[in-house]
Amino acid sequence: QTYPAQLMTTPPYVFAFITTMTTAYFSDRYTRRAIFIMFWLIVVIIGFIILIASQNLNVKYFALFLTAGGISPCMATCIAFISCNISPHTKRATALAFMLSVGNSGGAISGQIYRSQDGPRFILGHAINLGFCVLGLISVIILFVSLRLENHRRDRLYGVVSSRNRKISVITKELKKEVVDVCGIGSEEDRRKWGYEHMSEEEIRDFGDRHATWRYIL
């Protein structure tokens, strides 16, 4: 029935609100993004496996808490992950616009994969979502390893950046000041070490995430 069904959608989304806000707090507190995305993707994968395998309505309803409560913090943390690791502003804005446009296409796709003739189990739709979640998990793991290796490479070439500077991408009121400090022009000795001695201040600042002192937030 429509009315009870609408009411029953509320608890999973309340749970999703709680998981999203909690993840946002701890993600910023510990300056970590990828680990939270990976954790919640695993939770969502478990949820879709239960939805596919189980025919018990109570169990399937529990699985909705896993899928809704896991995908919501994933989306929010993905936005923060991109915002933290791409610079300068034009490059970041383009990346965010692309990610959001691809993400919003899900609304159009969902109507095609959750077909009325597949009810009440909707295995096709759940299976497609499960596949994309697995693909997302693999992608995040590859990205995490790649960025970690790049951080180590820059540490070897240019020296280890202080713990304070590693927090430049935390979303705080000081974000702009922190980014300028880390990706600034540096001293004359710094510019020689970085190989930037013949560049103007504007050219050095435009390096963004390619700057010698930039370290990716993982």
TORPA-4810 file (N, C-alpha, C, O; in nm, 3 decimals):
<nodes>
NODE_1_0.084_-0.119_0.000_0.000_0.000_0.000_0.088_0.125_0.000_0.194_0.127_0.063_Q
NODE_2_0.043_0.227_-0.071_0.127_0.344_-0.093_0.162_0.417_0.035_0.279_0.449_0.058_T
NODE_3_0.062_0.444_0.120_0.087_0.525_0.240_0.185_0.458_0.336_0.284_0.521_0.375_Y
NODE_4_0.163_0.331_0.376_0.261_0.264_0.463_0.399_0.252_0.398_0.501_0.263_0.465_P
NODE_5_0.400_0.229_0.267_0.528_0.215_0.196_0.609_0.344_0.204_0.730_0.342_0.224_A
NODE_6_0.539_0.458_0.188_0.607_0.587_0.198_0.662_0.610_0.338_0.773_0.661_0.355_Q
NODE_7_0.584_0.571_0.439_0.630_0.588_0.577_0.753_0.502_0.605_0.842_0.542_0.679_L
NODE_8_0.757_0.384_0.546_0.868_0.293_0.573_0.997_0.335_0.504_1.104_0.282_0.534_M
NODE_9_0.989_0.431_0.411_1.113_0.483_0.351_1.184_0.579_0.445_1.302_0.608_0.426_T
NODE_10_1.115_0.629_0.546_1.174_0.730_0.635_1.289_0.677_0.720_1.396_0.738_0.720_T
NODE_11_1.273_0.565_0.793_1.382_0.517_0.879_1.516_0.495_0.807_1.619_0.536_0.860_P
NODE_12_1.519_0.432_0.688_1.649_0.416_0.621_1.716_0.549_0.589_1.839_0.561_0.597_P
NODE_13_1.636_0.650_0.552_1.696_0.779_0.519_1.736_0.857_0.643_1.830_0.936_0.638_Y
NODE_14_1.668_0.836_0.754_1.713_0.894_0.881_1.848_0.832_0.919_1.939_0.902_0.963_V
NODE_15_1.858_0.701_0.902_1.985_0.633_0.929_2.094_0.685_0.835_2.208_0.703_0.877_F
NODE_16_2.059_0.710_0.709_2.156_0.763_0.613_2.205_0.901_0.654_2.323_0.934_0.638_A
NODE_17_2.115_0.983_0.708_2.154_1.115_0.758_2.256_1.101_0.871_2.355_1.174_0.875_F
NODE_18_2.231_1.008_0.962_2.321_0.988_1.076_2.459_0.940_1.028_2.561_0.991_1.073_I
NODE_19_2.461_0.842_0.937_2.589_0.791_0.889_2.666_0.897_0.810_2.789_0.904_0.818_T
NODE_20_2.594_0.980_0.735_2.660_1.084_0.657_2.724_1.189_0.747_2.839_1.227_0.726_T
NODE_21_2.650_1.236_0.847_2.703_1.338_0.937_2.818_1.282_1.022_2.917_1.351_1.046_M
NODE_22_2.805_1.159_1.066_2.911_1.097_1.145_3.038_1.079_1.062_3.148_1.107_1.109_T
NODE_23_3.020_1.033_0.939_3.135_1.015_0.850_3.202_1.148_0.820_3.325_1.157_0.818_T
NODE_24_3.123_1.252_0.797_3.179_1.384_0.769_3.265_1.432_0.886_3.373_1.487_0.866_A
NODE_25_3.217_1.410_1.007_3.291_1.455_1.125_3.425_1.382_1.137_3.529_1.446_1.152_Y
NODE_26_3.422_1.249_1.132_3.545_1.173_1.151_3.638_1.182_1.031_3.760_1.175_1.046_F
NODE_27_3.583_1.199_0.912_3.665_1.216_0.793_3.749_1.343_0.802_3.867_1.343_0.768_S
NODE_28_3.688_1.452_0.848_3.762_1.576_0.866_3.854_1.570_0.988_3.965_1.624_0.985_D
NODE_29_3.809_1.505_1.092_3.889_1.497_1.216_4.021_1.425_1.191_4.126_1.468_1.240_R
NODE_30_4.016_1.317_1.114_4.137_1.238_1.088_4.196_1.263_0.950_4.294_1.198_0.912_Y
NODE_31_4.139_1.355_0.875_4.188_1.392_0.742_4.204_1.268_0.654_4.308_1.247_0.591_T
NODE_32_4.100_1.189_0.650_4.099_1.069_0.566_3.970_1.065_0.485_3.863_1.099_0.534_R
NODE_33_3.982_1.024_0.360_3.866_1.017_0.272_3.845_0.875_0.219_3.738_0.816_0.236_R
NODE_34_3.948_0.821_0.155_3.934_0.694_0.082_3.891_0.580_0.173_3.811_0.496_0.133_A
NODE_35_3.945_0.575_0.294_3.915_0.463_0.382_3.766_0.459_0.417_3.708_0.352_0.431_I
NODE_36_3.705_0.578_0.432_3.562_0.583_0.462_3.479_0.542_0.340_3.378_0.473_0.353_F
NODE_37_3.523_0.585_0.222_3.453_0.546_0.100_3.458_0.394_0.082_3.357_0.331_0.050_I
NODE_38_3.575_0.336_0.104_3.590_0.191_0.089_3.503_0.116_0.190_3.437_0.018_0.156_M
NODE_39_3.503_0.163_0.315_3.424_0.097_0.418_3.276_0.097_0.382_3.210_-0.007_0.388_F
NODE_40_3.223_0.214_0.344_3.079_0.222_0.317_3.042_0.150_0.188_2.931_0.098_0.177_W
NODE_41_3.133_0.146_0.091_3.104_0.069_-0.031_3.092_-0.080_0.002_3.007_-0.150_-0.055_L
NODE_42_3.174_-0.128_0.092_3.163_-0.269_0.135_3.029_-0.293_0.202_2.965_-0.396_0.179_I
NODE_43_2.985_-0.197_0.285_2.854_-0.208_0.351_2.743_-0.214_0.246_2.651_-0.295_0.257_V
NODE_44_2.751_-0.126_0.146_2.649_-0.123_0.040_2.649_-0.253_-0.039_2.543_-0.306_-0.073_V
NODE_45_2.767_-0.304_-0.070_2.777_-0.431_-0.142_2.709_-0.544_-0.065_2.636_-0.624_-0.123_I
NODE_46_2.732_-0.548_0.065_2.666_-0.649_0.149_2.514_-0.631_0.143_2.440_-0.729_0.135_I
NODE_47_2.469_-0.505_0.146_2.326_-0.477_0.138_2.263_-0.528_0.010_2.156_-0.588_0.014_G
NODE_48_2.329_-0.505_-0.103_2.272_-0.550_-0.231_2.277_-0.702_-0.244_2.189_-0.762_-0.305_F
NODE_49_2.380_-0.765_-0.188_2.385_-0.911_-0.189_2.267_-0.969_-0.112_2.205_-1.066_-0.155_I
NODE_50_2.236_-0.908_0.003_2.121_-0.954_0.082_1.991_-0.933_0.005_1.904_-1.021_0.004_I
NODE_51_1.977_-0.818_-0.061_1.856_-0.790_-0.138_1.836_-0.891_-0.251_1.723_-0.929_-0.281_L
NODE_52_1.946_-0.934_-0.312_1.937_-1.032_-0.420_1.906_-1.171_-0.367_1.826_-1.244_-0.425_I
NODE_53_1.971_-1.207_-0.257_1.964_-1.346_-0.209_1.842_-1.376_-0.124_1.791_-1.488_-0.127_A
NODE_54_1.794_-1.277_-0.049_1.688_-1.305_0.048_1.549_-1.281_-0.010_1.530_-1.196_-0.097_S
NODE_55_1.452_-1.358_0.040_1.312_-1.336_0.005_1.231_-1.295_0.127_1.110_-1.272_0.117_Q
NODE_56_1.296_-1.287_0.242_1.230_-1.245_0.365_1.219_-1.093_0.368_1.320_-1.024_0.357_N
NODE_57_1.098_-1.040_0.382_1.077_-0.896_0.375_1.149_-0.822_0.487_1.202_-0.713_0.465_L
NODE_58_1.152_-0.879_0.607_1.220_-0.813_0.718_1.371_-0.804_0.693_1.434_-0.702_0.723_N
NODE_59_1.427_-0.910_0.639_1.570_-0.910_0.607_1.600_-0.811_0.495_1.700_-0.739_0.501_V
NODE_60_1.514_-0.806_0.396_1.532_-0.712_0.285_1.520_-0.567_0.334_1.591_-0.478_0.286_K
NODE_61_1.431_-0.545_0.429_1.417_-0.409_0.484_1.544_-0.369_0.560_1.587_-0.254_0.552_Y
NODE_62_1.603_-0.464_0.632_1.731_-0.438_0.698_1.839_-0.403_0.595_1.922_-0.315_0.618_F
NODE_63_1.836_-0.473_0.481_1.935_-0.447_0.375_1.922_-0.305_0.320_2.020_-0.246_0.277_A
NODE_64_1.799_-0.251_0.322_1.780_-0.113_0.277_1.854_-0.014_0.366_1.904_0.088_0.318_L
NODE_65_1.862_-0.045_0.494_1.940_0.040_0.585_2.088_0.039_0.546_2.155_0.141_0.551_F
NODE_66_2.136_-0.078_0.507_2.277_-0.089_0.467_2.304_-0.012_0.338_2.404_0.058_0.327_L
NODE_67_2.214_-0.027_0.240_2.237_0.040_0.112_2.219_0.191_0.122_2.304_0.267_0.075_T
NODE_68_2.109_0.235_0.182_2.085_0.380_0.196_2.185_0.443_0.291_2.238_0.551_0.264_A
NODE_69_2.210_0.375_0.404_2.304_0.429_0.502_2.447_0.426_0.458_2.531_0.495_0.515_G
NODE_70_2.478_0.345_0.356_2.615_0.338_0.306_2.641_0.427_0.186_2.748_0.486_0.175_G
NODE_71_2.543_0.437_0.097_2.568_0.512_-0.027_2.568_0.662_-0.002_2.638_0.736_-0.071_I
NODE_72_2.491_0.709_0.095_2.484_0.852_0.122_2.617_0.909_0.170_2.662_1.009_0.113_S
NODE_73_2.683_0.851_0.271_2.815_0.903_0.309_2.920_0.881_0.201_3.016_0.958_0.192_P
NODE_74_2.902_0.778_0.117_2.994_0.758_0.004_2.991_0.877_-0.090_3.095_0.929_-0.129_C
NODE_75_2.871_0.920_-0.127_2.858_1.031_-0.221_2.917_1.159_-0.163_2.990_1.231_-0.231_M
NODE_76_2.886_1.187_-0.036_2.936_1.309_0.027_3.088_1.307_0.037_3.154_1.408_0.012_A
NODE_77_3.144_1.192_0.075_3.289_1.183_0.091_3.360_1.187_-0.043_3.472_1.238_-0.052_T
NODE_78_3.298_1.135_-0.148_3.357_1.144_-0.283_3.371_1.289_-0.326_3.472_1.327_-0.386_C
NODE_79_3.271_1.371_-0.296_3.278_1.513_-0.330_3.394_1.578_-0.255_3.470_1.656_-0.313_I
NODE_80_3.407_1.546_-0.125_3.517_1.601_-0.046_3.652_1.550_-0.096_3.750_1.624_-0.098_A
NODE_81_3.657_1.424_-0.138_3.780_1.363_-0.187_3.833_1.438_-0.309_3.952_1.467_-0.318_F
NODE_82_3.744_1.467_-0.401_3.783_1.541_-0.521_3.821_1.685_-0.486_3.922_1.736_-0.536_I
NODE_83_3.742_1.749_-0.402_3.770_1.888_-0.364_3.906_1.900_-0.297_3.977_1.999_-0.317_S
NODE_84_3.942_1.799_-0.218_4.069_1.803_-0.144_4.190_1.784_-0.234_4.296_1.839_-0.205_C
NODE_85_4.175_1.710_-0.339_4.292_1.661_-0.412_4.311_1.720_-0.551_4.403_1.680_-0.622_N
NODE_86_4.227_1.812_-0.590_4.242_1.874_-0.722_4.254_2.024_-0.706_4.174_2.086_-0.636_I
NODE_87_4.353_2.082_-0.771_4.378_2.226_-0.767_4.450_2.263_-0.896_4.518_2.177_-0.953_S
NODE_88_4.438_2.388_-0.945_4.371_2.505_-0.886_4.220_2.502_-0.903_4.161_2.400_-0.939_P
NODE_89_4.158_2.618_-0.877_4.012_2.625_-0.867_3.941_2.583_-0.996_3.839_2.515_-0.991_H
NODE_90_3.994_2.624_-1.110_3.929_2.591_-1.238_3.927_2.441_-1.261_3.826_2.384_-1.303_T
NODE_91_4.039_2.377_-1.234_4.050_2.232_-1.249_3.956_2.160_-1.152_3.892_2.062_-1.188_K
NODE_92_3.950_2.211_-1.029_3.862_2.150_-0.928_3.716_2.165_-0.968_3.639_2.070_-0.958_R
NODE_93_3.678_2.284_-1.013_3.539_2.309_-1.051_3.497_2.219_-1.167_3.385_2.168_-1.170_A
NODE_94_3.587_2.201_-1.264_3.557_2.115_-1.379_3.538_1.970_-1.336_3.446_1.902_-1.381_T
NODE_95_3.627_1.922_-1.248_3.618_1.784_-1.200_3.490_1.761_-1.121_3.424_1.658_-1.137_A
NODE_96_3.456_1.856_-1.035_3.333_1.842_-0.956_3.209_1.843_-1.044_3.116_1.766_-1.023_L
NODE_97_3.208_1.933_-1.143_3.094_1.941_-1.234_3.077_1.810_-1.311_2.965_1.762_-1.330_A
NODE_98_3.188_1.754_-1.356_3.182_1.627_-1.430_3.131_1.515_-1.340_3.044_1.437_-1.381_F
NODE_99_3.184_1.506_-1.217_3.142_1.400_-1.127_2.994_1.410_-1.093_2.923_1.310_-1.093_M
NODE_100_2.947_1.531_-1.065_2.806_1.550_-1.028_2.713_1.522_-1.145_2.604_1.468_-1.127_L
NODE_101_2.756_1.559_-1.266_2.671_1.534_-1.383_2.659_1.384_-1.410_2.552_1.335_-1.445_S
NODE_102_2.769_1.311_-1.394_2.764_1.165_-1.410_2.679_1.103_-1.300_2.598_1.014_-1.327_V
NODE_103_2.697_1.150_-1.177_2.618_1.097_-1.066_2.470_1.120_-1.081_2.389_1.032_-1.050_G
NODE_104_2.433_1.238_-1.129_2.291_1.269_-1.144_2.225_1.191_-1.257_2.102_1.184_-1.264_N
NODE_105_2.304_1.132_-1.344_2.246_1.050_-1.451_2.182_0.923_-1.395_2.105_0.856_-1.463_S
NODE_106_2.214_0.891_-1.269_2.155_0.774_-1.206_2.004_0.780_-1.198_1.937_0.678_-1.203_G
NODE_107_1.950_0.901_-1.185_1.806_0.916_-1.179_1.738_0.869_-1.306_1.630_0.811_-1.302_G
NODE_108_1.802_0.895_-1.420_1.746_0.851_-1.548_1.765_0.701_-1.569_1.680_0.634_-1.627_A
NODE_109_1.879_0.651_-1.522_1.910_0.510_-1.543_1.824_0.419_-1.455_1.784_0.311_-1.498_I
NODE_110_1.795_0.464_-1.332_1.724_0.377_-1.237_1.587_0.334_-1.290_1.542_0.223_-1.263_S
NODE_111_1.521_0.422_-1.364_1.391_0.387_-1.418_1.397_0.279_-1.524_1.297_0.214_-1.554_G
NODE_112_1.515_0.259_-1.582_1.532_0.158_-1.686_1.576_0.023_-1.631_1.551_-0.081_-1.692_Q
NODE_113_1.643_0.024_-1.516_1.693_-0.104_-1.463_1.600_-0.162_-1.355_1.604_-0.282_-1.328_I
NODE_114_1.516_-0.078_-1.295_1.415_-0.128_-1.201_1.280_-0.128_-1.272_1.201_-0.034_-1.260_Y
NODE_115_1.256_-0.235_-1.346_1.137_-0.245_-1.430_1.025_-0.314_-1.354_1.049_-0.400_-1.269_R
NODE_116_0.903_-0.277_-1.386_0.787_-0.333_-1.316_0.777_-0.484_-1.335_0.733_-0.555_-1.244_S
NODE_117_0.817_-0.534_-1.451_0.808_-0.678_-1.476_0.909_-0.759_-1.394_0.897_-0.881_-1.385_Q
NODE_118_1.008_-0.692_-1.333_1.107_-0.762_-1.252_1.067_-0.773_-1.105_1.136_-0.836_-1.026_D
NODE_119_0.953_-0.711_-1.070_0.908_-0.714_-0.931_0.859_-0.851_-0.891_0.825_-0.931_-0.978_G
NODE_120_0.853_-0.884_-0.763_0.885_-0.793_-0.652_1.031_-0.795_-0.608_1.069_-0.720_-0.519_P
NODE_121_1.115_-0.882_-0.670_1.253_-0.896_-0.620_1.351_-0.800_-0.688_1.452_-0.764_-0.628_R
NODE_122_1.322_-0.760_-0.810_1.405_-0.663_-0.883_1.553_-0.702_-0.884_1.641_-0.622_-0.853_F
NODE_123_1.577_-0.827_-0.919_1.714_-0.878_-0.915_1.804_-0.806_-1.016_1.920_-0.778_-0.986_I
NODE_124_1.751_-0.775_-1.134_1.832_-0.707_-1.236_1.884_-0.573_-1.184_2.003_-0.545_-1.194_L
NODE_125_1.795_-0.492_-1.128_1.837_-0.361_-1.076_1.938_-0.373_-0.964_2.037_-0.300_-0.961_G
NODE_126_1.912_-0.465_-0.871_2.005_-0.484_-0.760_2.141_-0.533_-0.810_2.246_-0.491_-0.760_H
NODE_127_2.139_-0.623_-0.908_2.264_-0.678_-0.960_2.347_-0.571_-1.030_2.470_-0.567_-1.015_A
NODE_128_2.282_-0.485_-1.106_2.355_-0.377_-1.174_2.415_-0.281_-1.071_2.530_-0.241_-1.084_I
NODE_129_2.337_-0.246_-0.969_2.389_-0.160_-0.863_2.506_-0.227_-0.791_2.606_-0.162_-0.759_N
NODE_130_2.492_-0.355_-0.765_2.600_-0.430_-0.700_2.727_-0.425_-0.784_2.836_-0.404_-0.731_L
NODE_131_2.712_-0.446_-0.914_2.828_-0.443_-1.003_2.898_-0.309_-1.002_3.021_-0.303_-1.000_G
NODE_132_2.820_-0.200_-1.005_2.881_-0.067_-1.003_2.949_-0.038_-0.869_3.051_0.030_-0.865_F
NODE_133_2.893_-0.089_-0.761_2.956_-0.070_-0.629_3.089_-0.144_-0.621_3.186_-0.092_-0.566_C
NODE_134_3.094_-0.265_-0.676_3.220_-0.340_-0.680_3.322_-0.266_-0.766_3.439_-0.255_-0.728_V
NODE_135_3.278_-0.215_-0.881_3.366_-0.137_-0.967_3.416_-0.012_-0.895_3.534_0.024_-0.905_L
NODE_136_3.327_0.054_-0.821_3.366_0.172_-0.744_3.468_0.139_-0.638_3.563_0.214_-0.618_G
NODE_137_3.449_0.027_-0.569_3.544_-0.014_-0.465_3.682_-0.040_-0.524_3.783_0.003_-0.469_L
NODE_138_3.686_-0.110_-0.636_3.815_-0.137_-0.702_3.881_-0.007_-0.745_4.002_0.010_-0.729_I
NODE_139_3.801_0.086_-0.798_3.855_0.214_-0.843_3.913_0.295_-0.728_4.020_0.354_-0.741_S
NODE_140_3.844_0.296_-0.614_3.893_0.371_-0.498_4.022_0.310_-0.445_4.114_0.383_-0.407_V
NODE_141_4.030_0.178_-0.444_4.153_0.112_-0.398_4.270_0.148_-0.489_4.379_0.180_-0.441_I
NODE_142_4.248_0.144_-0.621_4.353_0.180_-0.716_4.394_0.326_-0.698_4.513_0.358_-0.698_I
NODE_143_4.295_0.414_-0.681_4.324_0.556_-0.662_4.402_0.579_-0.533_4.497_0.656_-0.530_L
NODE_144_4.360_0.512_-0.426_4.428_0.525_-0.297_4.575_0.485_-0.308_4.663_0.557_-0.261_F
NODE_145_4.601_0.370_-0.370_4.738_0.321_-0.384_4.820_0.416_-0.472_4.935_0.446_-0.441_V
NODE_146_4.760_0.463_-0.582_4.830_0.553_-0.674_4.868_0.684_-0.607_4.982_0.730_-0.620_S
NODE_147_4.775_0.744_-0.535_4.803_0.872_-0.468_4.903_0.854_-0.355_4.986_0.942_-0.331_L
NODE_148_4.895_0.743_-0.286_4.991_0.716_-0.178_5.133_0.703_-0.234_5.228_0.758_-0.177_R
NODE_149_5.147_0.632_-0.345_5.278_0.619_-0.409_5.329_0.753_-0.458_5.448_0.782_-0.449_L
NODE_150_5.239_0.837_-0.510_5.279_0.970_-0.557_5.325_1.056_-0.440_5.422_1.131_-0.453_E
NODE_151_5.257_1.047_-0.327_5.301_1.121_-0.207_5.441_1.079_-0.166_5.525_1.163_-0.133_N
NODE_152_5.467_0.948_-0.167_5.599_0.898_-0.130_5.705_0.944_-0.230_5.817_0.978_-0.191_H
NODE_153_5.669_0.947_-0.357_5.764_0.993_-0.460_5.802_1.138_-0.436_5.919_1.174_-0.445_R
NODE_154_5.703_1.222_-0.406_5.731_1.364_-0.382_5.810_1.383_-0.252_5.893_1.473_-0.243_R
NODE_155_5.783_1.299_-0.153_5.861_1.306_-0.029_6.008_1.278_-0.057_6.096_1.344_-0.002_D
NODE_156_6.035_1.180_-0.142_6.174_1.146_-0.174_6.242_1.258_-0.253_6.359_1.287_-0.231_R
NODE_157_6.167_1.320_-0.344_6.226_1.422_-0.430_6.241_1.557_-0.360_6.342_1.625_-0.377_L
NODE_158_6.139_1.595_-0.283_6.134_1.732_-0.231_6.137_1.741_-0.079_6.139_1.851_-0.024_Y
NODE_159_6.136_1.627_-0.010_6.133_1.629_0.135_5.993_1.607_0.187_5.894_1.630_0.117_G
NODE_160_5.986_1.563_0.312_5.857_1.534_0.374_5.789_1.663_0.416_5.850_1.748_0.481_V
NODE_161_5.663_1.677_0.380_5.584_1.793_0.419_5.537_1.773_0.562_5.503_1.661_0.601_V
NODE_162_5.535_1.880_0.640_5.499_1.871_0.781_5.355_1.823_0.799_5.274_1.832_0.706_S
NODE_163_5.324_1.773_0.918_5.190_1.723_0.946_5.087_1.834_0.933_4.973_1.808_0.894_S
NODE_164_5.125_1.957_0.964_5.032_2.069_0.950_4.993_2.087_0.804_4.876_2.107_0.772_R
NODE_165_5.092_2.078_0.716_5.065_2.099_0.575_4.988_1.984_0.513_4.922_2.001_0.410_N
NODE_166_4.995_1.867_0.573_4.919_1.754_0.520_4.769_1.774_0.540_4.689_1.702_0.481_R
NODE_167_4.730_1.870_0.621_4.589_1.893_0.649_4.533_2.011_0.569_4.430_2.068_0.604_K
NODE_168_4.603_2.048_0.462_4.562_2.166_0.388_4.423_2.152_0.326_4.356_2.252_0.304_I
NODE_169_4.380_2.030_0.298_4.256_2.013_0.225_4.136_1.984_0.314_4.028_1.955_0.263_S
NODE_170_4.151_1.991_0.446_4.036_1.977_0.534_3.944_2.096_0.511_3.990_2.209_0.501_V
NODE_171_3.815_2.070_0.501_3.720_2.176_0.472_3.697_2.259_0.598_3.611_2.227_0.680_I
NODE_172_3.773_2.365_0.612_3.762_2.455_0.726_3.764_2.598_0.676_3.782_2.623_0.557_T
NODE_173_3.745_2.691_0.769_3.749_2.832_0.733_3.889_2.873_0.687_3.903_2.973_0.617_K
NODE_174_3.991_2.797_0.725_4.128_2.832_0.692_4.177_2.765_0.564_4.296_2.771_0.532_E
NODE_175_4.086_2.702_0.492_4.126_2.625_0.373_4.207_2.709_0.275_4.313_2.666_0.230_L
NODE_176_4.159_2.829_0.242_4.225_2.910_0.140_4.366_2.949_0.185_4.460_2.938_0.107_K
NODE_177_4.379_2.992_0.309_4.509_3.032_0.361_4.606_2.914_0.361_4.723_2.930_0.326_K
NODE_178_4.558_2.797_0.400_4.643_2.679_0.405_4.694_2.643_0.266_4.812_2.610_0.250_E
NODE_179_4.607_2.647_0.167_4.647_2.610_0.032_4.754_2.705_-0.021_4.851_2.662_-0.083_V
NODE_180_4.737_2.835_0.005_4.835_2.934_-0.040_4.969_2.910_0.028_5.073_2.922_-0.036_V
NODE_181_4.967_2.878_0.158_5.091_2.854_0.232_5.169_2.737_0.174_5.290_2.745_0.156_D
NODE_182_5.098_2.628_0.144_5.166_2.507_0.100_5.209_2.516_-0.046_5.318_2.472_-0.081_V
NODE_183_5.125_2.572_-0.129_5.156_2.579_-0.272_5.201_2.718_-0.312_5.176_2.763_-0.423_C
NODE_184_5.268_2.787_-0.220_5.313_2.922_-0.247_5.444_2.924_-0.323_5.489_2.821_-0.375_G
NODE_185_5.505_3.042_-0.330_5.626_3.058_-0.412_5.751_3.010_-0.339_5.850_2.977_-0.403_I
NODE_186_5.748_3.005_-0.204_5.861_2.957_-0.128_5.978_3.054_-0.130_5.972_3.160_-0.193_G
NODE_187_6.085_3.017_-0.060_6.206_3.098_-0.059_6.286_3.072_-0.186_6.253_2.984_-0.265_S
NODE_188_6.393_3.151_-0.204_6.477_3.132_-0.322_6.540_2.993_-0.321_6.555_2.930_-0.426_E
NODE_189_6.578_2.946_-0.202_6.635_2.812_-0.190_6.531_2.705_-0.224_6.562_2.605_-0.290_E
NODE_190_6.407_2.727_-0.177_6.299_2.633_-0.209_6.278_2.623_-0.359_6.263_2.514_-0.413_D
NODE_191_6.275_2.739_-0.425_6.248_2.739_-0.569_6.357_2.667_-0.646_6.329_2.600_-0.746_R
NODE_192_6.481_2.679_-0.600_6.589_2.605_-0.666_6.571_2.455_-0.645_6.592_2.375_-0.736_R
NODE_193_6.532_2.417_-0.523_6.513_2.275_-0.492_6.399_2.217_-0.575_6.405_2.102_-0.619_K
NODE_194_6.294_2.297_-0.596_6.178_2.249_-0.671_6.199_2.256_-0.823_6.125_2.194_-0.899_W
NODE_195_6.302_2.333_-0.866_6.322_2.354_-1.009_6.234_2.465_-1.064_6.204_2.467_-1.184_G
NODE_196_6.191_2.558_-0.976_6.101_2.666_-1.016_6.172_2.801_-1.023_6.105_2.904_-1.030_Y
NODE_197_6.306_2.803_-1.021_6.377_2.931_-1.005_6.355_3.029_-1.119_6.371_3.150_-1.100_E
NODE_198_6.320_2.980_-1.237_6.301_3.068_-1.352_6.154_3.099_-1.379_6.120_3.153_-1.484_H
NODE_199_6.067_3.065_-1.285_5.923_3.085_-1.304_5.874_3.205_-1.223_5.931_3.240_-1.120_M
NODE_200_5.767_3.266_-1.274_5.705_3.377_-1.201_5.620_3.323_-1.086_5.591_3.204_-1.079_S
NODE_201_5.582_3.414_-0.995_5.497_3.373_-0.882_5.366_3.313_-0.931_5.318_3.214_-0.877_E
NODE_202_5.309_3.374_-1.034_5.180_3.325_-1.085_5.194_3.185_-1.143_5.107_3.101_-1.123_E
NODE_203_5.303_3.161_-1.215_5.325_3.028_-1.274_5.341_2.922_-1.165_5.293_2.810_-1.179_E
NODE_204_5.410_2.959_-1.057_5.431_2.863_-0.948_5.299_2.830_-0.880_5.271_2.714_-0.852_I
NODE_205_5.218_2.932_-0.854_5.090_2.910_-0.787_4.994_2.829_-0.876_4.911_2.755_-0.825_R
NODE_206_5.008_2.845_-1.007_4.919_2.774_-1.099_4.949_2.624_-1.107_4.873_2.550_-1.170_D
NODE_207_5.058_2.579_-1.046_5.087_2.436_-1.046_4.979_2.357_-0.975_4.951_2.243_-1.011_F
NODE_208_4.918_2.417_-0.874_4.809_2.349_-0.803_4.853_2.216_-0.745_4.950_2.211_-0.668_G
NODE_209_4.783_2.108_-0.780_4.816_1.977_-0.722_4.943_1.916_-0.781_4.984_1.809_-0.738_D
NODE_210_5.005_1.984_-0.878_5.134_1.938_-0.930_5.251_2.006_-0.859_5.367_1.979_-0.889_R
NODE_211_5.220_2.095_-0.765_5.322_2.168_-0.690_5.405_2.072_-0.606_5.354_1.970_-0.559_H
NODE_212_5.532_2.103_-0.588_5.624_2.015_-0.516_5.581_1.990_-0.372_5.608_1.883_-0.318_A
NODE_213_5.514_2.086_-0.310_5.474_2.069_-0.170_5.334_2.013_-0.153_5.289_1.991_-0.041_T
NODE_214_5.265_1.990_-0.263_5.128_1.936_-0.252_5.135_1.788_-0.217_5.208_1.711_-0.278_W
NODE_215_5.056_1.750_-0.117_5.043_1.609_-0.083_4.895_1.573_-0.084_4.812_1.645_-0.027_R
NODE_216_4.863_1.463_-0.147_4.723_1.422_-0.161_4.667_1.373_-0.028_4.735_1.303_0.048_Y
NODE_217_4.543_1.409_-0.001_4.473_1.363_0.118_4.412_1.226_0.087_4.334_1.213_-0.007_I
NODE_218_4.447_1.129_0.164_4.403_0.992_0.137_4.287_0.952_0.226_4.238_0.839_0.217_L
</nodes>
